[in-house]
Amino acid sequence: PKKTKTGQYSTAEDVLSRLSKDHEIIRNVLEYRGLSKLKSTYVDALPDQVEESTGRVHTDYMQTVAATGRLSSNNPNLQNIPIRTERGRQVRKAFIPRDKDYTLLAADYSQIELRIIAALSKETTMIEAFKNGEDIHASTASKVFNVPLEEVTREQRGNAKTVNFGIIYGVSAFGLSNQTDLSRTEAKELIETYYKTYPKLRNYISEQIDFARDHGYVQTVLGRRRYLKDINGSNAIVRGAAERNAVNAPIQGSAADIIKIAMINIHKKLNEGNYKTKMLLQVHDELVFDVYQPELDKLKSMIKSEMENAYKLDVPLDVELGIGNNWLEAH
């Protein structure tokens, strides 16, 4: 078992999570910790953040905090409102339109990072799957497990999904086995099969790392650079992190560029049309709007179109819209 610097057994979340399958008390401890965090971070804290003059919660967006170019939010951070757990999602119910004449609209890029890596790597198989509107995780599972698309199991799709997203962040066999029920050997085989299925993706990853070693930076589709000073370092762990950033930064950074273009274009159109609707939030790949109900039909198509056409890639961008009386309903 993992120990702390003082020799005590570690009770860190990742350690307990690995043990939780075998012991009910550990599951209870993790559940309590989760509830305690929800209460202190959101339920108790957010009401104190309401601005008296407006009756609303306002956040600050930072352009230059995240190295990838993503916007970050603080004071309070409205980009980390929980979504992964059922109890956590309930917090989103607290976010509502200004009054009964308005509704919330959430517009979310679907799998934008996977679409970007498919386009940048020119991986034909993946590009075609996106162009045909296929479920990319089921499509990947069908290919790597060599089964017909209609026979892909839920578990196979889940493992393929973990690999699809993991590749962007340089997942190892060890990391993949920790995130799935696969053994380390099975995880290693799955990653190898994945790269055989998508050979151009593997080439792209190697080319990005080589480019970073030669030039000291990588860049997004719009040419915004991220410098990687440790890419040729002597420390293998630090160098490995820089190599993963060499692959990930152009993908995450390009997604950030694209949504910012969409935001600018939508903002212009809302102003030019004298709409009452306002853009409220940006949560990485999602935009949230406070929509005046009579404007809803017109703005649904405008917002979707501006987001999907913000930047032309070889892969179509896809935006999913949700509408509701609170943020949870809209998401």
TORKOL-4160 file (C-alpha; in steps of 0.2 Angstrom, whole numbers, padded with zeros to 4 digits, m for minus):
331
<pt num="1" X="0000" Y="0000" Z="0000"/>
<pt num="2" X="0005" Y="0018" Z="m0004"/>
<pt num="3" X="0012" Y="0028" Z="0011"/>
<pt num="4" X="0014" Y="0046" Z="0015"/>
<pt num="5" X="0031" Y="0055" Z="0018"/>
<pt num="6" X="0028" Y="0052" Z="0037"/>
<pt num="7" X="0025" Y="0034" Z="0035"/>
<pt num="8" X="0006" Y="0034" Z="0037"/>
<pt num="9" X="m0004" Y="0024" Z="0025"/>
<pt num="10" X="m0011" Y="0036" Z="0011"/>
<pt num="11" X="m0029" Y="0040" Z="0011"/>
<pt num="12" X="m0028" Y="0050" Z="m0005"/>
<pt num="13" X="m0043" Y="0048" Z="m0017"/>
<pt num="14" X="m0034" Y="0038" Z="m0031"/>
<pt num="15" X="m0028" Y="0026" Z="m0018"/>
<pt num="16" X="m0045" Y="0024" Z="m0010"/>
<pt num="17" X="m0054" Y="0023" Z="m0027"/>
<pt num="18" X="m0043" Y="0007" Z="m0031"/>
<pt num="19" X="m0048" Y="m0001" Z="m0015"/>
<pt num="20" X="m0066" Y="0004" Z="m0015"/>
<pt num="21" X="m0072" Y="m0012" Z="m0025"/>
<pt num="22" X="m0067" Y="m0023" Z="m0010"/>
<pt num="23" X="m0072" Y="m0013" Z="0005"/>
<pt num="24" X="m0089" Y="m0005" Z="0009"/>
<pt num="25" X="m0082" Y="0007" Z="0022"/>
<pt num="26" X="m0070" Y="0014" Z="0009"/>
<pt num="27" X="m0085" Y="0018" Z="m0003"/>
<pt num="28" X="m0094" Y="0026" Z="0012"/>
<pt num="29" X="m0078" Y="0037" Z="0016"/>
<pt num="30" X="m0077" Y="0042" Z="m0003"/>
<pt num="31" X="m0096" Y="0046" Z="m0003"/>
<pt num="32" X="m0094" Y="0057" Z="0012"/>
<pt num="33" X="m0079" Y="0066" Z="0005"/>
<pt num="34" X="m0089" Y="0070" Z="m0011"/>
<pt num="35" X="m0104" Y="0076" Z="m0002"/>
<pt num="36" X="m0093" Y="0087" Z="0010"/>
<pt num="37" X="m0084" Y="0095" Z="m0005"/>
<pt num="38" X="m0101" Y="0098" Z="m0014"/>
<pt num="39" X="m0108" Y="0106" Z="0002"/>
<pt num="40" X="m0093" Y="0117" Z="0006"/>
<pt num="41" X="m0087" Y="0122" Z="m0012"/>
<pt num="42" X="m0104" Y="0125" Z="m0020"/>
<pt num="43" X="m0120" Y="0124" Z="m0009"/>
<pt num="44" X="m0113" Y="0134" Z="0005"/>
<pt num="45" X="m0101" Y="0145" Z="m0005"/>
<pt num="46" X="m0111" Y="0151" Z="m0021"/>
<pt num="47" X="m0125" Y="0160" Z="m0012"/>
<pt num="48" X="m0111" Y="0171" Z="m0004"/>
<pt num="49" X="m0105" Y="0175" Z="m0021"/>
<pt num="50" X="m0121" Y="0184" Z="m0027"/>
<pt num="51" X="m0118" Y="0202" Z="m0031"/>
<pt num="52" X="m0131" Y="0212" Z="m0022"/>
<pt num="53" X="m0133" Y="0225" Z="m0035"/>
<pt num="54" X="m0138" Y="0213" Z="m0048"/>
<pt num="55" X="m0144" Y="0198" Z="m0039"/>
<pt num="56" X="m0132" Y="0187" Z="m0049"/>
<pt num="57" X="m0116" Y="0177" Z="m0048"/>
<pt num="58" X="m0102" Y="0185" Z="m0059"/>
<pt num="59" X="m0086" Y="0176" Z="m0063"/>
<pt num="60" X="m0069" Y="0183" Z="m0070"/>
<pt num="61" X="m0062" Y="0175" Z="m0086"/>
<pt num="62" X="m0043" Y="0174" Z="m0088"/>
<pt num="63" X="m0035" Y="0173" Z="m0105"/>
<pt num="64" X="m0017" Y="0170" Z="m0100"/>
<pt num="65" X="m0018" Y="0157" Z="m0086"/>
<pt num="66" X="m0020" Y="0140" Z="m0095"/>
<pt num="67" X="m0004" Y="0137" Z="m0105"/>
<pt num="68" X="m0015" Y="0128" Z="m0119"/>
<pt num="69" X="m0025" Y="0145" Z="m0122"/>
<pt num="70" X="m0041" Y="0139" Z="m0114"/>
<pt num="71" X="m0050" Y="0152" Z="m0104"/>
<pt num="72" X="m0050" Y="0149" Z="m0085"/>
<pt num="73" X="m0063" Y="0156" Z="m0073"/>
<pt num="74" X="m0062" Y="0162" Z="m0055"/>
<pt num="75" X="m0070" Y="0172" Z="m0042"/>
<pt num="76" X="m0080" Y="0160" Z="m0042"/>
<pt num="77" X="m0074" Y="0147" Z="m0054"/>
<pt num="78" X="m0090" Y="0143" Z="m0064"/>
<pt num="79" X="m0080" Y="0130" Z="m0076"/>
<pt num="80" X="m0079" Y="0117" Z="m0062"/>
<pt num="81" X="m0097" Y="0115" Z="m0058"/>
<pt num="82" X="m0099" Y="0096" Z="m0056"/>
<pt num="83" X="m0106" Y="0085" Z="m0070"/>
<pt num="84" X="m0098" Y="0068" Z="m0067"/>
<pt num="85" X="m0109" Y="0062" Z="m0053"/>
<pt num="86" X="m0128" Y="0062" Z="m0051"/>
<pt num="87" X="m0127" Y="0072" Z="m0034"/>
<pt num="88" X="m0115" Y="0084" Z="m0042"/>
<pt num="89" X="m0126" Y="0088" Z="m0057"/>
<pt num="90" X="m0139" Y="0094" Z="m0045"/>
<pt num="91" X="m0129" Y="0109" Z="m0041"/>
<pt num="92" X="m0132" Y="0115" Z="m0059"/>
<pt num="93" X="m0151" Y="0116" Z="m0055"/>
<pt num="94" X="m0147" Y="0132" Z="m0045"/>
<pt num="95" X="m0142" Y="0141" Z="m0061"/>
<pt num="96" X="m0158" Y="0148" Z="m0069"/>
<pt num="97" X="m0163" Y="0161" Z="m0082"/>
<pt num="98" X="m0167" Y="0179" Z="m0077"/>
<pt num="99" X="m0186" Y="0177" Z="m0077"/>
<pt num="100" X="m0200" Y="0168" Z="m0084"/>
<pt num="101" X="m0198" Y="0176" Z="m0101"/>
<pt num="102" X="m0181" Y="0168" Z="m0103"/>
<pt num="103" X="m0174" Y="0151" Z="m0105"/>
<pt num="104" X="m0156" Y="0143" Z="m0104"/>
<pt num="105" X="m0148" Y="0137" Z="m0120"/>
<pt num="106" X="m0132" Y="0126" Z="m0119"/>
<pt num="107" X="m0122" Y="0123" Z="m0135"/>
<pt num="108" X="m0109" Y="0110" Z="m0133"/>
<pt num="109" X="m0096" Y="0105" Z="m0146"/>
<pt num="110" X="m0097" Y="0086" Z="m0148"/>
<pt num="111" X="m0080" Y="0077" Z="m0146"/>
<pt num="112" X="m0071" Y="0092" Z="m0153"/>
<pt num="113" X="m0053" Y="0087" Z="m0148"/>
<pt num="114" X="m0055" Y="0070" Z="m0156"/>
<pt num="115" X="m0061" Y="0079" Z="m0172"/>
<pt num="116" X="m0046" Y="0090" Z="m0172"/>
<pt num="117" X="m0034" Y="0076" Z="m0169"/>
<pt num="118" X="m0042" Y="0067" Z="m0184"/>
<pt num="119" X="m0040" Y="0082" Z="m0195"/>
<pt num="120" X="m0022" Y="0087" Z="m0190"/>
<pt num="121" X="m0016" Y="0069" Z="m0192"/>
<pt num="122" X="m0026" Y="0066" Z="m0208"/>
<pt num="123" X="m0031" Y="0049" Z="m0201"/>
<pt num="124" X="m0043" Y="0044" Z="m0215"/>
<pt num="125" X="m0052" Y="0030" Z="m0206"/>
<pt num="126" X="m0057" Y="0042" Z="m0191"/>
<pt num="127" X="m0061" Y="0057" Z="m0203"/>
<pt num="128" X="m0073" Y="0046" Z="m0213"/>
<pt num="129" X="m0082" Y="0039" Z="m0197"/>
<pt num="130" X="m0085" Y="0057" Z="m0192"/>
<pt num="131" X="m0091" Y="0062" Z="m0209"/>
<pt num="132" X="m0103" Y="0048" Z="m0209"/>
<pt num="133" X="m0110" Y="0053" Z="m0192"/>
<pt num="134" X="m0104" Y="0037" Z="m0184"/>
<pt num="135" X="m0103" Y="0035" Z="m0165"/>
<pt num="136" X="m0084" Y="0036" Z="m0165"/>
<pt num="137" X="m0081" Y="0026" Z="m0149"/>
<pt num="138" X="m0092" Y="0012" Z="m0156"/>
<pt num="139" X="m0083" Y="0013" Z="m0173"/>
<pt num="140" X="m0066" Y="0012" Z="m0164"/>
<pt num="141" X="m0071" Y="m0003" Z="m0154"/>
<pt num="142" X="m0077" Y="m0012" Z="m0169"/>
<pt num="143" X="m0061" Y="m0009" Z="m0178"/>
<pt num="144" X="m0049" Y="m0013" Z="m0163"/>
<pt num="145" X="m0059" Y="m0028" Z="m0156"/>
<pt num="146" X="m0063" Y="m0034" Z="m0174"/>
<pt num="147" X="m0081" Y="m0036" Z="m0172"/>
<pt num="148" X="m0096" Y="m0030" Z="m0182"/>
<pt num="149" X="m0102" Y="m0012" Z="m0177"/>
<pt num="150" X="m0119" Y="m0019" Z="m0171"/>
<pt num="151" X="m0111" Y="m0032" Z="m0160"/>
<pt num="152" X="m0100" Y="m0020" Z="m0150"/>
<pt num="153" X="m0103" Y="m0022" Z="m0132"/>
<pt num="154" X="m0105" Y="m0008" Z="m0119"/>
<pt num="155" X="m0088" Y="m0013" Z="m0111"/>
<pt num="156" X="m0079" Y="m0013" Z="m0128"/>
<pt num="157" X="m0086" Y="0004" Z="m0132"/>
<pt num="158" X="m0081" Y="0010" Z="m0115"/>
<pt num="159" X="m0063" Y="0004" Z="m0117"/>
<pt num="160" X="m0062" Y="0012" Z="m0134"/>
<pt num="161" X="m0068" Y="0028" Z="m0127"/>
<pt num="162" X="m0055" Y="0028" Z="m0114"/>
<pt num="163" X="m0041" Y="0025" Z="m0127"/>
<pt num="164" X="m0048" Y="0038" Z="m0139"/>
<pt num="165" X="m0047" Y="0052" Z="m0126"/>
<pt num="166" X="m0032" Y="0044" Z="m0118"/>
<pt num="167" X="m0021" Y="0045" Z="m0133"/>
<pt num="168" X="m0023" Y="0064" Z="m0134"/>
<pt num="169" X="m0015" Y="0065" Z="m0116"/>
<pt num="170" X="m0002" Y="0051" Z="m0119"/>
<pt num="171" X="m0010" Y="0037" Z="m0110"/>
<pt num="172" X="0001" Y="0022" Z="m0105"/>
<pt num="173" X="m0003" Y="0004" Z="m0103"/>
<pt num="174" X="m0002" Y="0007" Z="m0085"/>
<pt num="175" X="m0014" Y="0022" Z="m0085"/>
<pt num="176" X="m0026" Y="0013" Z="m0096"/>
<pt num="177" X="m0027" Y="m0002" Z="m0085"/>
<pt num="178" X="m0030" Y="0009" Z="m0070"/>
<pt num="179" X="m0045" Y="0017" Z="m0079"/>
<pt num="180" X="m0053" Y="0001" Z="m0086"/>
<pt num="181" X="m0055" Y="m0017" Z="m0080"/>
<pt num="182" X="m0041" Y="m0022" Z="m0092"/>
<pt num="183" X="m0025" Y="m0030" Z="m0086"/>
<pt num="184" X="m0009" Y="m0021" Z="m0090"/>
<pt num="185" X="m0005" Y="m0034" Z="m0104"/>
<pt num="186" X="m0022" Y="m0032" Z="m0112"/>
<pt num="187" X="m0021" Y="m0013" Z="m0111"/>
<pt num="188" X="m0004" Y="m0013" Z="m0120"/>
<pt num="189" X="m0011" Y="m0024" Z="m0133"/>
<pt num="190" X="m0026" Y="m0013" Z="m0135"/>
<pt num="191" X="m0015" Y="0003" Z="m0137"/>
<pt num="192" X="m0004" Y="m0007" Z="m0150"/>
<pt num="193" X="m0020" Y="m0012" Z="m0160"/>
<pt num="194" X="m0027" Y="0005" Z="m0159"/>
<pt num="195" X="m0011" Y="0012" Z="m0167"/>
<pt num="196" X="m0012" Y="m0001" Z="m0181"/>
<pt num="197" X="m0030" Y="0004" Z="m0184"/>
<pt num="198" X="m0025" Y="0022" Z="m0185"/>
<pt num="199" X="m0007" Y="0023" Z="m0191"/>
<pt num="200" X="m0007" Y="0041" Z="m0196"/>
<pt num="201" X="m0012" Y="0046" Z="m0178"/>
<pt num="202" X="0004" Y="0037" Z="m0172"/>
<pt num="203" X="0014" Y="0046" Z="m0185"/>
<pt num="204" X="0006" Y="0063" Z="m0181"/>
<pt num="205" X="0011" Y="0060" Z="m0162"/>
<pt num="206" X="0029" Y="0056" Z="m0167"/>
<pt num="207" X="0030" Y="0071" Z="m0179"/>
<pt num="208" X="0023" Y="0083" Z="m0166"/>
<pt num="209" X="0037" Y="0077" Z="m0153"/>
<pt num="210" X="0050" Y="0079" Z="m0166"/>
<pt num="211" X="0044" Y="0096" Z="m0171"/>
<pt num="212" X="0045" Y="0102" Z="m0153"/>
<pt num="213" X="0062" Y="0095" Z="m0151"/>
<pt num="214" X="0068" Y="0104" Z="m0166"/>
<pt num="215" X="0059" Y="0121" Z="m0163"/>
<pt num="216" X="0056" Y="0122" Z="m0145"/>
<pt num="217" X="0037" Y="0124" Z="m0147"/>
<pt num="218" X="0021" Y="0118" Z="m0155"/>
<pt num="219" X="0007" Y="0128" Z="m0162"/>
<pt num="220" X="m0012" Y="0128" Z="m0164"/>
<pt num="221" X="m0022" Y="0128" Z="m0181"/>
<pt num="222" X="m0021" Y="0147" Z="m0179"/>
<pt num="223" X="m0002" Y="0148" Z="m0176"/>
<pt num="224" X="m0003" Y="0151" Z="m0157"/>
<pt num="225" X="0013" Y="0144" Z="m0150"/>
<pt num="226" X="0016" Y="0134" Z="m0134"/>
<pt num="227" X="0034" Y="0134" Z="m0129"/>
<pt num="228" X="0041" Y="0118" Z="m0121"/>
<pt num="229" X="0058" Y="0122" Z="m0113"/>
<pt num="230" X="0060" Y="0104" Z="m0106"/>
<pt num="231" X="0057" Y="0095" Z="m0122"/>
<pt num="232" X="0076" Y="0091" Z="m0124"/>
<pt num="233" X="0079" Y="0090" Z="m0105"/>
<pt num="234" X="0089" Y="0077" Z="m0097"/>
<pt num="235" X="0076" Y="0072" Z="m0084"/>
<pt num="236" X="0066" Y="0058" Z="m0092"/>
<pt num="237" X="0050" Y="0062" Z="m0081"/>
<pt num="238" X="0050" Y="0081" Z="m0085"/>
<pt num="239" X="0054" Y="0077" Z="m0103"/>
<pt num="240" X="0040" Y="0064" Z="m0104"/>
<pt num="241" X="0028" Y="0078" Z="m0098"/>
<pt num="242" X="0034" Y="0090" Z="m0111"/>
<pt num="243" X="0032" Y="0077" Z="m0125"/>
<pt num="244" X="0014" Y="0074" Z="m0119"/>
<pt num="245" X="0011" Y="0093" Z="m0120"/>
<pt num="246" X="0018" Y="0093" Z="m0137"/>
<pt num="247" X="0004" Y="0082" Z="m0143"/>
<pt num="248" X="m0010" Y="0089" Z="m0132"/>
<pt num="249" X="m0007" Y="0107" Z="m0133"/>
<pt num="250" X="m0011" Y="0109" Z="m0152"/>
<pt num="251" X="m0027" Y="0099" Z="m0150"/>
<pt num="252" X="m0033" Y="0107" Z="m0134"/>
<pt num="253" X="m0027" Y="0124" Z="m0140"/>
<pt num="254" X="m0035" Y="0123" Z="m0157"/>
<pt num="255" X="m0052" Y="0119" Z="m0148"/>
<pt num="256" X="m0049" Y="0134" Z="m0137"/>
<pt num="257" X="m0045" Y="0145" Z="m0153"/>
<pt num="258" X="m0061" Y="0139" Z="m0162"/>
<pt num="259" X="m0073" Y="0142" Z="m0148"/>
<pt num="260" X="m0066" Y="0160" Z="m0145"/>
<pt num="261" X="m0069" Y="0163" Z="m0164"/>
<pt num="262" X="m0087" Y="0157" Z="m0162"/>
<pt num="263" X="m0089" Y="0168" Z="m0146"/>
<pt num="264" X="m0083" Y="0183" Z="m0155"/>
<pt num="265" X="m0095" Y="0180" Z="m0170"/>
<pt num="266" X="m0110" Y="0176" Z="m0160"/>
<pt num="267" X="m0107" Y="0191" Z="m0149"/>
<pt num="268" X="m0106" Y="0202" Z="m0165"/>
<pt num="269" X="m0122" Y="0195" Z="m0171"/>
<pt num="270" X="m0132" Y="0197" Z="m0155"/>
<pt num="271" X="m0126" Y="0216" Z="m0154"/>
<pt num="272" X="m0130" Y="0219" Z="m0173"/>
<pt num="273" X="m0148" Y="0211" Z="m0171"/>
<pt num="274" X="m0151" Y="0221" Z="m0155"/>
<pt num="275" X="m0156" Y="0204" Z="m0147"/>
<pt num="276" X="m0161" Y="0203" Z="m0128"/>
<pt num="277" X="m0152" Y="0187" Z="m0127"/>
<pt num="278" X="m0135" Y="0186" Z="m0118"/>
<pt num="279" X="m0120" Y="0175" Z="m0118"/>
<pt num="280" X="m0118" Y="0169" Z="m0100"/>
<pt num="281" X="m0104" Y="0157" Z="m0099"/>
<pt num="282" X="m0090" Y="0148" Z="m0108"/>
<pt num="283" X="m0086" Y="0131" Z="m0100"/>
<pt num="284" X="m0072" Y="0125" Z="m0112"/>
<pt num="285" X="m0082" Y="0117" Z="m0126"/>
<pt num="286" X="m0099" Y="0123" Z="m0121"/>
<pt num="287" X="m0107" Y="0140" Z="m0122"/>
<pt num="288" X="m0122" Y="0145" Z="m0111"/>
<pt num="289" X="m0135" Y="0158" Z="m0116"/>
<pt num="290" X="m0149" Y="0167" Z="m0107"/>
<pt num="291" X="m0162" Y="0167" Z="m0121"/>
<pt num="292" X="m0177" Y="0178" Z="m0123"/>
<pt num="293" X="m0190" Y="0165" Z="m0128"/>
<pt num="294" X="m0197" Y="0174" Z="m0143"/>
<pt num="295" X="m0179" Y="0174" Z="m0150"/>
<pt num="296" X="m0176" Y="0156" Z="m0147"/>
<pt num="297" X="m0180" Y="0148" Z="m0164"/>
<pt num="298" X="m0170" Y="0161" Z="m0173"/>
<pt num="299" X="m0155" Y="0160" Z="m0162"/>
<pt num="300" X="m0154" Y="0141" Z="m0160"/>
<pt num="301" X="m0150" Y="0140" Z="m0179"/>
<pt num="302" X="m0138" Y="0155" Z="m0178"/>
<pt num="303" X="m0128" Y="0149" Z="m0163"/>
<pt num="304" X="m0126" Y="0131" Z="m0170"/>
<pt num="305" X="m0121" Y="0138" Z="m0187"/>
<pt num="306" X="m0108" Y="0150" Z="m0180"/>
<pt num="307" X="m0100" Y="0137" Z="m0169"/>
<pt num="308" X="m0100" Y="0123" Z="m0182"/>
<pt num="309" X="m0092" Y="0135" Z="m0195"/>
<pt num="310" X="m0080" Y="0145" Z="m0184"/>
<pt num="311" X="m0065" Y="0137" Z="m0192"/>
<pt num="312" X="m0065" Y="0125" Z="m0207"/>
<pt num="313" X="m0057" Y="0108" Z="m0204"/>
<pt num="314" X="m0057" Y="0092" Z="m0214"/>
<pt num="315" X="m0068" Y="0085" Z="m0201"/>
<pt num="316" X="m0086" Y="0092" Z="m0198"/>
<pt num="317" X="m0088" Y="0101" Z="m0181"/>
<pt num="318" X="m0104" Y="0096" Z="m0173"/>
<pt num="319" X="m0114" Y="0106" Z="m0160"/>
<pt num="320" X="m0127" Y="0099" Z="m0148"/>
<pt num="321" X="m0140" Y="0111" Z="m0141"/>
<pt num="322" X="m0150" Y="0109" Z="m0125"/>
<pt num="323" X="m0164" Y="0120" Z="m0118"/>
<pt num="324" X="m0171" Y="0121" Z="m0100"/>
<pt num="325" X="m0177" Y="0131" Z="m0086"/>
<pt num="326" X="m0160" Y="0128" Z="m0077"/>
<pt num="327" X="m0143" Y="0123" Z="m0082"/>
<pt num="328" X="m0145" Y="0105" Z="m0078"/>
<pt num="329" X="m0160" Y="0103" Z="m0089"/>
<pt num="330" X="m0151" Y="0113" Z="m0103"/>
<pt num="331" X="m0136" Y="0102" Z="m0102"/>
